[in-house]
């Protein structure tokens, strides 16, 4: 019997074989290639879809408000005519005009997210025989959450930035070029500082914005919207989010060692309930991520380390070290380059506002900070962590908590009263499995509750009645919905 101490740790990014089950002498063969079975009550209800429709509506409302905030007359901070920080020339042809920012910062991320979700999702962990309808549901859900996260990131940054611009009314570096001050009546507009002392004119007097005689009111008002940078915040919100999305879907993360007691790797595959069932062999080859490593190996059993290692002069301590170092590996650098391209693009767009004399340095940095915060928050709001989420988005809310959870609820994925997870789409596709399992083995297996009650202390059980054996076994069934 192999030593359990040398079994590798199992984690979402360490796609080691799933835990094995003892050979009972009975193996039920179930062909899921038809995939026609469905469990009633597992579909996402219209109430849940309505709640996500409300999410989109709220984002649109805030986007419209942000647009209105960008058009109202801003507060105008007094300035000095001899301030060199606002004496730069007005750049007519910007490096990144607004129309180009919309293309690069909104349309391009939308297209890339759609391509990734429709082509690369759900990936190589889909078991053979999985219905195409199930695969397309997953694709569309990942696309929906990807775009919803992008919208949350960009609109949040847009709303915050435009509100702050008009609130602070900070002059741009090219304000004097826009202003066209009335120098003939300078004395009338001085509102701060010493006008003169014994006939000597002092520098540094503050003048009212009314000194500006620029006929183009839009151009003049825009001269008082320097802080924070909208190009900087918008590009960071969209393109940093895109970098995180690419890194998540292509498993681009810093290698790490999973802590002991981490979740079973099979729970992070595309459809865990279709991948591993106790005492059930699904027809067809095993999945790519959980495949056996060797010719003639049993596809149902996990690969184990040769028990003879202990007899070859290798200490158990070194065996454990060997297992740890094989837990993870660095992704290819070309994937890292792909993931950071959007980030570098956002840096270029933000930097262009400096050499176009549109913003001061602090304005650019603060705007970029706003976009970075909204991007990270929006990504984590709808997606699992990159390091141990296997690239998946969170599933939909439950019917009971589509609009409200209240105090005492830790998850919007559980029902309202008992805290149980709702039956998912892959469990729907397994309808009929329990009947076949019971008919061929004489066992009664509860497939309808893949997660045991919190605090119960015991997992779902399999009881073999009539065989003289009473035993329990863990049911490795996911609670996926989409």
C-alpha positions, 0 to 999 in steps of 0.5 A: 500500500503506498504511503499517504505521506507522499501523495501530492497536495491537491489544489485548483491549479494542481490538476492531480488525479482525484481521490480514488475509491476502494475497489468494491468489486462492482463497477457500474458503466454509465454512458453519458454520451447522450446527455439527454437527462435533466433534473427538474428545478436546476435551471436558472430561474427568470427571477435570477436573470431579472436580477442580472438585468437590473445590474445592467440597467444600474450600470447604464444609469450610472454611465449616463449620469457620468456623461452628464457630469462630464458636460456640466460647468465645473468649478473654476479654481483661481490661478496665477497668470505667471504660474509656469505649470499652466503655461504650456501650449495647447495641443490640437492633435492629441496622441490618443483622442477620445474616439481612439480611447473608446476603441482601445479601452472598450471595443477591443476588450469586448471583442477579446473577452468574447473570443476567449469565452467562445473559443477557449472556454470551458477548456480541456477538462470537459469530460467526453459525452458532455452535452453541447447545450451544457458547454454553450451555457458555460460559454455564455455565462463566462461571456456574460460575467466577463462583460459585466465585470468590464462594464462595472470597472469602466463605468465606476471609473468613469462616474468617479472621475467625471464627478471629481473633475467638476468638483475640484475644477483644477486648471490644466497645464495648457489653461493660459493658452485656452484662457486668452486673459483680459490683460488690459483690465488685470486689476479688476480680476485680482482676488488674492495676494498683494497687488503692489507694495510702494509701487512695486508690482508683486508676482503671484497674484491670484485672478478670477477665472472671469478674466478669460475671454475665450469664446469657445466655452467648451474649450474653456470649461475643459481647461478646468478638468485636470484632476483626475485624468479621465484617459488614465482612469478609463484606460486602467479600468478597461485594460488592467481588467482585460489583463486580469481576465486573460491571466485568469483564463490562461492560468498565468500566475506565479507558481505557489504551493497549495496549503494542506487541506485544500480543495480537491482538484476535480472540483475546479474542472469544467463539470466536476459531477461528470468527471468523478463518481464513486464506483462509476466508470464513465464511458470514453477516455478520461479528461485531459487534466485528470488523465492517467499517466501511463499506458494501461493505467486504470483511468478511474484510479489515481496515479500513486507514487511507487511504494518501492521508493522507500526501499531505494534509499529515499527518505520520506522527508525527501519524498515529501519535498519532491512532491511539493516541488512538483505541485506547480510550474511557471507558465510559458513567458509568451503567455505572460507577454500576452497578458501584460500587453493590455497593461502596457497599453494603459500605461502608454495612454496615461503617459500620453496625457503628460506629453500632450500637456493635458494633465499634471503628473499627480492627476495622471497617477491618481486617475490611474489609481482609480482605474486600477482599484475599479479593475481589481474590484470588478474582476474579483466581484465576478471571478474566482482568484487567479491563483486558485480559481482555475479561470472560472467566474462565480456562478449565478445567484440563487433564486431565493437571494436573487435580490436580497440576502440579509443578515446571517447569509454568507453566500448568494449562491445558497437558498434562503432558509437552509443554506444549501446550494442549489442543484446545478446544470451538470447535476441536471445532466446526471439524472438517471445516474442514481437509478442505474447505480442503485439497480446495478449495485444495490446501493442507495446514493443521494445525488440530489445533495452534493453538499452536506449541511454545514456543521453536520460533520459528515459527508453524503453517504452511500449505504449498501443494503443487503450486501452485509456491508455498511459503509460511507463514502464521499460523493465527489459531486459539484454544485455547478450551475452554469 
